[in-house]
Amino acid sequence: MHVPPAKARLLVAVLLVVVVVAVSSPDSRRTVRWVSDGRTHPQPSAAATSASPTGVAYLARLPKFDKAPPAHPVTAAESDGAPWILRVPTDQPVAFVTIDDGWVKHPEAAELVRESRVPVTLFLTVNAISDNPAYFKTLQDLGAVIEAHTITHPKLRGQSYGVQKHEICDGAEQLAGLFGRRPTMFRPPFGEQDATTLRVVRDCGMKAALFWKETVNRGRVQYQEARIVQPGDVILMHFRDQFVEDFIAALEAIKAAGLTPARLQDYFP
């Protein structure tokens, strides 16, 4: 069919107007449509294609706990050094979540701590957190307690008193300057210590050095003893890329054992 040139130009002009209006519409990012095979299809927005999960899925997996029972503080035996704690000596149905280092600042950590309402203790390495202490201040504001884990994360066993004192005492002082509270507990890197370590911890005014009974990595709990968390157990995880899975796995293990997460510092007043 022959279309007169004037009419053809009019049709082209009308189509151009339609396209311009559609693209310039305030809702164009959500509702821009294109034509294919005679049908229209909604175009996904940039936000819809790039957005990460809202967190609802993993938050729904968090176990629910009753409030921990009032703590029965423990008394350490007198010695030449700070007590070395593998399991808090209590028969109360509680366990303790501890998180080490601080190299990876996972964006969901604060949300998990807030929504779980679980007390956690952070054993922080000064060099690991120095690029973003505000990240850990947020966790502190949510109730996390910050304790010491040296300045540079060295192996302490076999080092001189002076070397260990620098890493332990000076590290605690730097954390106090950053977070307004001087640590009262210490965890040696790699869990390695000797009599000098425990003496330095005591001389630095801290109450105990902590080991652990369970570790969590890549969403799996590893047990030193029976495959169940026992009353008083200290659970170790780290600030790693798998923080979400590790945190949930730790809480699920505590829940499965019929225990409740408790605040570690309440047992060492």
ChimeraX attribute file (.defattr): number of C-alpha atoms within 10 A of each C-alpha:
attribute: neighborCount
match mode: 1-to-1
recipient: residues
	/A:1	3
	/A:2	5
	/A:3	8
	/A:4	8
	/A:5	9
	/A:6	8
	/A:7	10
	/A:8	11
	/A:9	11
	/A:10	11
	/A:11	11
	/A:12	10
	/A:13	11
	/A:14	10
	/A:15	10
	/A:16	12
	/A:17	10
	/A:18	10
	/A:19	13
	/A:20	10
	/A:21	11
	/A:22	16
	/A:23	14
	/A:24	11
	/A:25	12
	/A:26	10
	/A:27	10
	/A:28	14
	/A:29	16
	/A:30	15
	/A:31	16
	/A:32	18
	/A:33	17
	/A:34	12
	/A:35	9
	/A:36	8
	/A:37	5
	/A:38	6
	/A:39	8
	/A:40	11
	/A:41	11
	/A:42	11
	/A:43	13
	/A:44	13
	/A:45	13
	/A:46	10
	/A:47	10
	/A:48	9
	/A:49	8
	/A:50	8
	/A:51	8
	/A:52	8
	/A:53	8
	/A:54	8
	/A:55	11
	/A:56	8
	/A:57	9
	/A:58	14
	/A:59	15
	/A:60	10
	/A:61	14
	/A:62	16
	/A:63	15
	/A:64	15
	/A:65	16
	/A:66	9
	/A:67	11
	/A:68	17
	/A:69	12
	/A:70	11
	/A:71	16
	/A:72	13
	/A:73	15
	/A:74	13
	/A:75	11
	/A:76	14
	/A:77	8
	/A:78	8
	/A:79	10
	/A:80	13
	/A:81	19
	/A:82	26
	/A:83	20
	/A:84	18
	/A:85	17
	/A:86	16
	/A:87	18
	/A:88	22
	/A:89	16
	/A:90	16
	/A:91	10
	/A:92	18
	/A:93	18
	/A:94	25
	/A:95	28
	/A:96	27
	/A:97	25
	/A:98	26
	/A:99	22
	/A:100	20
	/A:101	24
	/A:102	23
	/A:103	19
	/A:104	14
	/A:105	17
	/A:106	15
	/A:107	12
	/A:108	12
	/A:109	17
	/A:110	19
	/A:111	15
	/A:112	19
	/A:113	17
	/A:114	15
	/A:115	13
	/A:116	18
	/A:117	16
	/A:118	22
	/A:119	21
	/A:120	23
	/A:121	23
	/A:122	25
	/A:123	26
	/A:124	28
	/A:125	25
	/A:126	25
	/A:127	15
	/A:128	17
	/A:129	19
	/A:130	15
	/A:131	10
	/A:132	12
	/A:133	15
	/A:134	13
	/A:135	16
	/A:136	22
	/A:137	17
	/A:138	13
	/A:139	20
	/A:140	17
	/A:141	12
	/A:142	18
	/A:143	17
	/A:144	22
	/A:145	22
	/A:146	28
	/A:147	27
	/A:148	31
	/A:149	27
	/A:150	30
	/A:151	23
	/A:152	15
	/A:153	17
	/A:154	15
	/A:155	15
	/A:156	23
	/A:157	16
	/A:158	14
	/A:159	15
	/A:160	11
	/A:161	14
	/A:162	11
	/A:163	11
	/A:164	23
	/A:165	21
	/A:166	14
	/A:167	22
	/A:168	25
	/A:169	24
	/A:170	17
	/A:171	24
	/A:172	30
	/A:173	16
	/A:174	19
	/A:175	26
	/A:176	16
	/A:177	11
	/A:178	16
	/A:179	17
	/A:180	12
	/A:181	15
	/A:182	20
	/A:183	24
	/A:184	20
	/A:185	25
	/A:186	28
	/A:187	26
	/A:188	25
	/A:189	20
	/A:190	11
	/A:191	13
	/A:192	14
	/A:193	19
	/A:194	14
	/A:195	14
	/A:196	20
	/A:197	25
	/A:198	24
	/A:199	18
	/A:200	22
	/A:201	26
	/A:202	22
	/A:203	15
	/A:204	19
	/A:205	15
	/A:206	22
	/A:207	22
	/A:208	20
	/A:209	24
	/A:210	20
	/A:211	22
	/A:212	21
	/A:213	18
	/A:214	23
	/A:215	19
	/A:216	23
	/A:217	18
	/A:218	15
	/A:219	16
	/A:220	15
	/A:221	20
	/A:222	15
	/A:223	15
	/A:224	11
	/A:225	10
	/A:226	7
	/A:227	12
	/A:228	17
	/A:229	25
	/A:230	21
	/A:231	21
	/A:232	23
	/A:233	25
	/A:234	24
	/A:235	26
	/A:236	24
	/A:237	23
	/A:238	22
	/A:239	20
	/A:240	18
	/A:241	14
	/A:242	15
	/A:243	24
	/A:244	20
	/A:245	16
	/A:246	23
	/A:247	26
	/A:248	21
	/A:249	21
	/A:250	25
	/A:251	25
	/A:252	17
	/A:253	21
	/A:254	26
	/A:255	17
	/A:256	12
	/A:257	17
	/A:258	15
	/A:259	22
	/A:260	24
	/A:261	26
	/A:262	24
	/A:263	23
	/A:264	23
	/A:265	18
	/A:266	12
	/A:267	17
	/A:268	17
	/A:269	10
